[in-house]
Amino acid sequence: MSGKVLVAVYGSLRSGMHNASVNDRAGATLVGKGRTVDNYDLHQYSSCYFPSVSLAHSTSEKPVVVEVFETDQSGLEGPYDGLEGHRGNDNPHTFYKRTLVPVLLDSGEQVEAWIYHIDETQPVRVESGDWVEFCKDK
């Protein structure tokens, strides 16, 4: 997988959601569905209708449901970083940070994938860890 990177998406980038076309613009292909190995809090961010994962303040006992896509570095730093407002983890103008996390695919394979996160707690936690399921109830 030389030159390729994996991205774990959990919200609006998942299949059938309103930003899923970003995966195509990044030249990404679906590797599979899965869950983060570690448990993280998944929130509805502020009063806005989009999700955020907190890697720093997680109290959840559930992993986050993800889809993992394979792209190249330009896909990661172009369409994905552009949508998420990522300008580097140390840049004060970055919205989402980006970190490699272990993901267990439904196939049983464990991979390392980039996940975008905002390390803040929010009032609405998605208890199931599944943003698509949460949106169906809205």
Secondary structure, 3 states (H helix, E strand, C coil): CCCEEEEEECCCCCCCCCCCHHHHHCCCEEEEEEEEEEECEEEECCCCCCEEEECCCCCCCCEEEEEEEEEEHHHHHHHHHHHHCCCCCCCCCCCCEEEEEEEEECCCCEEEEEEEECCCCCCEECCCCCHHHHHHCC
